[in-house]
């Protein structure tokens, strides 16, 4: 740029606003572009140059800055500001080349119909309300909400509500299960909608109170999922960071205040949909506010709070730039300078924040892709899942790989490339070599012979019982119970049977009885069967050992004249030999590996660390997958690792599951069944082969649905 050159004019609609000082204490300003509705933060030198831009000539601008400030700026500083203004289209068209550049930018911003549909499927907004007239009327009525006394009251209500809930915790956690009716679900929907409306009103009222314009409120669709939004972009005009922090936090504070009131109200409301709604507000508002809105890894409230707290606008983009720079230097040692100069501690934070955000988004977007796949029919679900994975996960990775490929000519043999090559070779060997020889599966360890003995009826103990730890023989009497009710029923049934027997015997001699014919014999037969059945029930009250073994547990209340209810467990007896068995559950992807297993022991490892492990020599695999699970401890509905659902009285596995029986196990003292994991020796395979088997099994399973 020569001294004779003329600076292109700025657009007349731009405006400058004072901003908060940067971390070094230097003043900053915000440049507002109303046409694009963007805000650009300016440093002190950039502000001084732009504020004197109307002077028109570079030498005049630089001379004015030198004369009127303590800055000593050069032509390259002015050139950098000119490039910034040109890049963001903040200058009036002043030449044919400038007009052509604007035309090219407009053409580049246009997208094909497919790309337009893709972008608007992933995210689009529908403004529904221009809220400023409403905010103008609400502001005088809500002034008390911005006073410290109100928030001290909210804190007191929250503490009191949590204290009352802690005294009825079991009732609180089971509140919502009783309200799955249409009326209860309607109350749930109303409660969630109320919370989200108050959240957005909190942002809007706080922004309007601080003098910002709130042009629109509406609904944004993120992957077709509706979320409310409020346009508070003008918060960047505010020069006080505290005001911007209040606007960003207002939505979460509104929800937390609602959650505090709902938690307190739950303790006083009667059962019904209203109480279910209070429960949902008291739980979802806490969880959603703290778990989602407070997260800085997406552009929710937590992100903007962190941006204002650190005074780092465009935090994600700047952190990602630092993360990409660090990754390239760690892998290839290009020797690039960092994209921005930060103190070492701040730079380390940005790099760690970038990797944490990438990991968070990887898990989140993969979960959304699976959710979308299962919400729609197969063809549409598969297409939408591919779009999710491609746009949010594959495309960013492809862009970075493309940069690596374009810079392949800059690669040199250095410490970074040697380290990267060694790590890559190690990973390849770890993934491709068949070093894995076993399969780990959930399992239950128990005695080969084990049986629980229960009270057949509500009854009273008569006499002494065999103590715990005693060795018993098959058929030995363990305890005798008597049931007065059963004895009375048996006595009545015996008298009835005796009467009917006498009538049958007298039937040939009595014409009245003779008229009843065969029906009398059938009633007598029924009475005899009832007496026999009640006799068998009385016999079951004599609890006997089903086989020779040892009583490992006995009811602690066993004593003469003690009462026990029907179905109450009295004894647990195991076989005298003390042999153990293991039942393991393996999925179909591991089945092929185990069918070609090499001879060798398998080992059960209990979830109870102090128990240790047990080796077993023999493994038998079922050829047919299980229809129902016989080990409830392994089912997911009871906290186990096997995905299952409750259907009536059965536990049905969601995936194809096969049983492996392990016998000839080591002797070990065992007083009850133990859940754990079993290591089964199988055919050697690599991690890549195992992953391929899982993918093939998933495709087969989904294709069969």
N, C-alpha and C positions, 0 to 999 in steps of 0.2 A: 504494500500500500504506500503510495507516494504522497508527499505533502500536498500536491495539487489535486488529488482525488477528492471526490465529493461523497459524503456518506449518504446512503439511501435513506429516505424518511421512514420513521416508525409509523405503525398504524395508529390512528387517532383514538381508537376505542380501548387501548391498553391503559391500565392504571397500576400505580405503585402503592404498596402499603408497607408500613413498618412491621418488621418481624422480630422474633425473639433473638437474643444474642446467641452466637454459635458456642461450642464448647470452650473455645479459647477466649471468649468474652467479646469478640468483635461483633459489631452490629450487622444485622442482615435485613433484607427487604424481600417482599413477595410481589412478583409481577403477575397480574391477573390478565389472562386472555379470555374475554367473555365469549368470543366466537366459538372456541373449542372448549370453553369452561375448564381451563387448566390453570394451575398455579405453579409458578417457577420461583424457586428461592434464589435470591441474588446475594452474592458476597458484597462486601463494602466497595472494593474496586469496581466491580461490575455496575453497582448502583451509581457510583460517581460518574462513570462514563456514560451510562444511559441517560441520566438526568441532564447531561450537557449535550446530548445527541443533536438537539435542534441547532447547535452552532454550525453543523453541516460539513465542516472540514476536519480531517483527522488532526492536523497540527493545532487547530484552534481548540479542539476538545482536550487534547493532551496538555496544552499550555494552561487551560483553565483549571484542570485538575491539579496540576503542579502549583499553580498560583494560589488556589483557594483551599487546598488540603495539604496534608503532610505526606501524601502518596507520591511516589516517583514511578509512574507508569510509562511503559514503552509501547512502540508501535505493535509489537506482537501481542500485547495485552488487548489492545483495541481490536486487532484482527481476530482474536479468540472470541470476543464478545460479538463481533459482526458475524462470525460463523455460527454462533449459538442462535442469534436472532434469525439468520437465514434458515437454519435447519428446522426451526419451530414455526416458520412462516409468520414472523412478527413484524415484517417490513412490508411497506406498500410496494406493489409492482413498479419497478423503476426502469426496466429494460426488457428487451425482447427475450433475452436469455432467462431472466427472472420469471417471465410469464411462462416460458416453456418448462421451467423447473416446476412451477406450480401445477402446470397441466400434467406433467409426468407423475407428480405426487398424487394428484387426483385420480389418475388412471391406476396407479399402484394400489390406491385404497379401495378401488372397486374390486369386488370378488365375484366369482362365478355363482350361479344359482345353487350348485351343490355346496360350495363353501359357505354361502350365506345361510343356507338351511342348517349346515353343521354348526356354525357359530351360534345361531339363534336357538338351536336345540340345546346346546350346552348352557347358554345363558342369555336371557333377555328380560327386559323390564317393561312393565305396564303401569304408567302413572295413573293413579285413580283420583287424586285429590290435590287441590292447591290449598294448602292448610293455613296460609297466613291470616285470613279473616277469622278462622277458628282460634288460632293461636293468640290473636289480638284480644279476643274475648276471654280466653282462658287465663292469660298471663296475670291479670289482677287477682283472680281467684286462687291462683297457685303460688302466690308469693311466699306463703308460709312453708312451702316444700323446700325452699332454698335457704332456710334458716338452720343453724346448728341444733337448736332445740328439737326440731322435728326428727333429725337423725339420731339424736340421743334417745328419743322415744322409740324409734324403730329398733335400735340396738337393745333397749330394755325389753320390748315385745319379743324380739327374737330369742333372747336368753330365757325369758319366762316360758315361751312356747316350747323351746327345746327341753327345758327342765320338766314340763308337764308331759311331753311326749316320752321322755326317758322313763317315766314311771309307768307307762303303758306301752312299752316298746313292741311287745308281741302283737297287741291289738292294732297298733299303728302299721306294722309291716304287712298285716293281712287285711287291711281295709279294702284295698282295691279289688281283691279277688272276688268279693261279693257283689261287685257292680259291673258285671260283663253283659248285662241286659241292654237292649236298645236305649232305654232311658238313661242308664248309667253311662253308656258310650256317648250319648248326646251331651251329658254334663261334662264329660272329659273334653270333648271338642270345644265346648263353650269356654271351659277353663283355660285351655291352651290358647285359644284365640284372644281371650282377654289379656293374658300375660304378654303376648306378642304385641298387641295394640298399645298397652301401657309402655312397653319397651321402646317402641318407636316414638310415642308421644314424649317420653323422657328426653330423647335426643332432640326432637323438634322444639320443645319448650325451652330447653337450656340454650340451644343455638339462637333462638329468637330473642331470648332475654339478653344475650350478649351482643345483640345488634346484627346478627347474620340473617341473610335472606334464606328462607326455606321454600324453594320453588315447587317441590313436588313430594308427595308420599304415594306409595303404591305397592305393587307386588312384583317381586323378581322371581324368575323361575331358573333354578340351578339344577340342570339335568331333569327338567320337568317337575322338580319339587318346589312348591311355592314357599317363598319367604317374604315377609314384609321388609320394606326399605324406606329410608328417609334421606333425602338429598341435603346433606349438611356440608357440602364442599366449601362453602364460603367461610368455614371455620379457619381456613388457612389465612384469611385476612386479618385475624386477630393477632395482636402483637404480644399478648401475655400468654405464656405457655400454660399457666394455671387454668385459664378459660378454655383452652382447647382440650385439656385433660378432663375438665368437667363435662364438656359436650360428649367426649368419647365414652366416659364412664356413666353418663346419665341413664342410658338404657339398662345396663346391668344393675345400677342402684335401684331403679324403679322396680325391676323384677325381684331383687332381693327384699325390698320393702314389702312387696306383695307376698313373697314367700314367708316373711316373718309374720305378717297378719294371718295368712292361711294356716301356718303352723299353730298359732295361738287359737284360731277359730276352731280347728279340728277337735280340740279338747272339749269344746262346749256344744258343738253341733250334734243333733240326733242322727242316727243312721239313716242313710238315704243318698240319692244322687248328689245333693248339695254337699254332704260330707265327703263323698268320693271326689267331687271337684276340688274341695279344699285340700284333700290329701294329694291330689295330683299337682296342684299349685305349690304345695309345700315341699314336694319332692322334685318334680321336673324343673321348677324354677331354679332351685339350688343347683341341680346337676347340669342343666343346659347352660345356665349362666356361667358356672365355674368351669365346666368341661368343654364347652364349645365357644361361647362368646368371649371368654377370657383367654382363649388360645391365641398366641401371636403367630401361629404357623399359617393361618389363613387370614384373609382380609376382613376379619371381624373386629369387634370392639377392642379386644386385647391387643391386636396388631397396632391400631391407631394410638392406644395408650402407650405402648412401648415406643412408637415413633416419636410421640411428643415427649416422653420421659427422657429419651436419649437425644432428642433433637436431631434425628436422622431421617429426613424425608426420603421417600422411596426406599425404605429399609430393605425390603425383599430384593429389589433389583441390585442394590449396592452390595448386600450380603452375598447374593448369588455370584456377582462379578468377582468378589474376593474368593469365594469358594472355588469357582472355576479356575482362577489364577493359581490358587494353592494346589489344586489337583494336577494341573498341567506341570507345575514346577516339581511336584513330588514324583510324578511319573516319568517326565522327560527332561526336566532341567533346562527349559528353553532359555532361562535367564531374563524373562520379561520383568519389567517393573510392575509393581502392584497397580491396579486400576485407580486407586486413590491412596493418598498417604494418610495413614492413621497411626496413632500411638500403638505400640506392640500389644498392649492389653486389649484395646478396642479392636484391633485387627484379629486377634485370636478369637474374641467373642463373635465377631461377624462370620468368621469361617466356621466355627462350631454351630452357630445359629443357622447358617446355610445348609449344612449337612443334616441337622436335626429337622429342618423344614422339609428337605427332600425326602427323608425317611418317613416323616409324618404323612406327607402327601402321597407317597407310594402306597402306604397301607390304606389310607383313606380312599384314594381313587380305585384301588383294586377292590376294596369292599363295596364301593358304589357300583362298580362294574358287575360284581356278582349279584348285587341286589337288583340291578336293572335286568340282568339275565333271567332271574327267577320271577320277576313281576309280570313279564309278558310271555306270550306264546313263543315256542322255541325259535322260529325263524327270525322274528323281530327282536327277541331277546338276545340272540347270538349276534345280530348285526349291531345292536346298540352297545353290547358289551365290547365288541371289536372297536367301535368308535371311541368308547371311553378309554380303553387300554391304549389305543393308537394315539389319540390326541394328548392325553395327559401324561402318559408314561413313555411310550415308544418314541413319539416325536421329539421331546426334549433330549432324550438319549441319542437319537439319530443326529440331531443338530450338533451336539458336542462331538460325536464320532466324526462327523463331516469336517469339523474344524481340525481335528487331529490328522485326518487324511490330507487335508490341504496343506498342512504344515509339516508333512513327512520329510520334505527336503531340508528342514532345519534340524533334524535329529542328529545328535552327535553321541559318541560313546563316552559316557560320564558315569558318575556314581549313581545318579537317579535312574538312568536307563538300565544300568547293570542290576540295580535293586529291583526295578520293575520286571525285568526279564526273569530274574530268579523267582520272584513271587508268582509270575504268570506260569512258569514251568511247574512250580510246586502245586499250584491250583489245578493245572491240567492233569498232573499225575494223581492228585487226590481225587479228582472227579472221574477220570477215565480208567484208572487201574482197578482191577477186581480184588480189592483188599477186604471188602466186607464178606464175612462168612456166616453171619447170623441175622436173626430177626428178633426184634423185641415186641412182645405182645402183652396186653393186660391179662391177668390170670388170678385165680383164687386157689389157695392151698387149704386142704382139709384132710381129715382122716379117710382112709379107704372105707372103713365102716364107721359111720357116725349117724346118730339119730337123736332127735329131741323128743321127749315124752311130755305129754300135756294132760291136764285134767279134762276128762271127757264131759263132766257136768259140774255145775256148782255144788260142791260137796265139802264134808268135814272129814279131817284126818282122824283115823282110829288107830291108836297104837303108835309105835316108833317107826321111823323111816331109815333106810340105809343111808349112811353118811356119805358126804362128798369124799372122793378119793378111794372109795372102796372098790375092790375087785369083785365082780359078780359073774354068775353063770347064766346060761341061756334059760329063760323062764323063771328066774328067781324073783320072788315078790319083793318089790322095792318099797311100796307104801300101799296101805289100804285106805280107801275113801268110802264114805257113806253119804248118800243123798236122801234126806227125809222126804223130799218131794217125789223123787224117783221111787222110793219104797212105797209111798202112798199110791202112786199111779199103778205100780205093780200089784199091790194088794187089791185095788178096785178091779183091775183087769183080770186077776185070778178069780175073784168072786164072780165076775161076769162070765168068764169061761166055764166055771163050774156049773153055773145056772144053765147055760146053753147046753152043756154036755148032758145034764139031767133031762132037759127037754128033748134032746135027740133020743136018749134012751127010752123015754116015755112016749115018744111019738106014735109007735104002733098001737098003744093002748088008749090014746086020747084023740077023739075025732077033731077037736079044735086044732091041736098041734099037727094032726095029719093033714089038715087043709093047707098049712104053710109049705109043705112039700120040701123040695130041694133047697129053698131059700133058707130054711132053718139050718141045714147042714153048712151052707156057705157062711152064715153069720158065725157059727161055731168055729169053722176053720179060720175066719178072720180074727176071732178072739184068741184062738190058740197062737196064731202068728204074732199078735200084739204082745201076748205074754212072753213068747220066746224072744221077741225083739227087746222088750224091757229087761228080760233076764240077761241078754247079751250086753245091754248098756250097763247093768249092774256089775257084770263081770269085768267091763272095761275100767271100773273104778278100782279094781285091783291092778295097780300099775306094776308090770313085770318087765324084766330085761329082755329085749328082742334077740339078743345074742350075747355071748360071753365077752366081757370087756371091763372097762373102768369108767366109773362115774366121774367126769371131769368137772361138772358144775351141778349143784343142787340148789333148789330154792332156799333162800336164807330163812324163810319163815316156817319151814317144815317142823312141826311139833304136834303133839297129841292135842286133838280138839281144835286145831287151826282150820280156818275156812279158806277155800280157794275157788275162784270163779272159773267158769267154763272157758277152756282155751288157754289157761295160765300155764306157762312152762314150769315143769317140776324138776326134770333131770335132763342132762346132756350126757350121753354115753357113747364111748368110742370103743373100737375093737381092741381086744386084748393084745393082738400082735403089734399094735402101735404103728402100722404101716401108713404112709401118707400118699396122697395123690394130688395132682395139679390139673385144673381145667383152664386152658388158655383159649382166647378168642383171637383169631388172625383174620385179616381181610384178604380179598381175592388176589391182590397184587403180590402178597407174600406167599400165597399158596403154591405157585409154581416153583419158587425157590425151595420150599420145604419138601416138595414131592421128590426132589433129587438130592435130598440132604445126605451129607456124609455121616457115617457112623460116629457117634461121639455123644458125650453127656450134654444135657441141657440143665439150666440152673434157674431156680425161682428166687427172686429177690423181693422180700416183703416191703410194704410201705412203712412198716414199723422198723426203724433202723436197728433197735436193739435185738430184734429177732435174728438178723443175719440172713443167710441164704441156705437153700437146700438143692442138692444136685439130684437129678433123675436120669435114669438110663434108657427108658423106653418111651417112645413117642408114637401115638396113633392119631392119624388125621381123618376127620370125617370127610366123606366124599360129597355130601349134600350140605348146602348152607343152612344155617339155623333159621327156623321160622319164628322162634321166640327165645328170649334169654332166660336161662334158669338161674343166673347169678345176678340178683338185683344190685349187688354192690358195684358191679362193673357198668351199669347203665347210666347214661348221662342224666336221666331224670332224678337220679339219686346221687349225683356228683361224680359218677364214674367216667371213664374215658371213651366208652363205646356209645356212639350216637344212637338213641332209641327213643321211642314214644310209647306212652301208655295207651293201650287199646283194650278196654274192658279190664279183664284180670290178667292180660298178657303184656309183656314188654317186647315190642317188635323192633328189631334193629333196622336202621334206615339204610344201611349199606350191606352188601353181601358179606356175611360173617361165617367163618368156619370154626369148629371146635377142634382143639388138639388136646388129647388126653396124655398126661405124663404119669407113668407108674415106675415101680422099682426105685422109689426115692429113698434118700438117706433118712435114718431114724432121727426124730427130733421131737422134743417136748412141745405139744400143741394143745391148748385148752379151748380154742375156738377157730373158726375160719378166718383166714387172713387174706386180704387183697394185696396185690403187688404186680410185679412184672416178671415175665419169664423170658430168658434168652434161649432161643432155639437155634441150634447149629444147622446151617443150610448150605446150599451151593454158593460158591464164590461169585460175587457180582460187584459191579462198580456203582457209584452214585448216579452216574449218567444212565445206566441200565435201569436202576431202580426208579429214577424219575420218569423214564420212558414208559415203564410198566404202569406207573400211576396215571400218566396221561392217557394211555391206551384204555385202561380200565374206566377212567372217567368218561371218555368218548363213548365207549360201549354202553355204559350205564345211562348216559344222557340220551343216546340214540334209541335205547329201548323204552324210554318213558313216553 
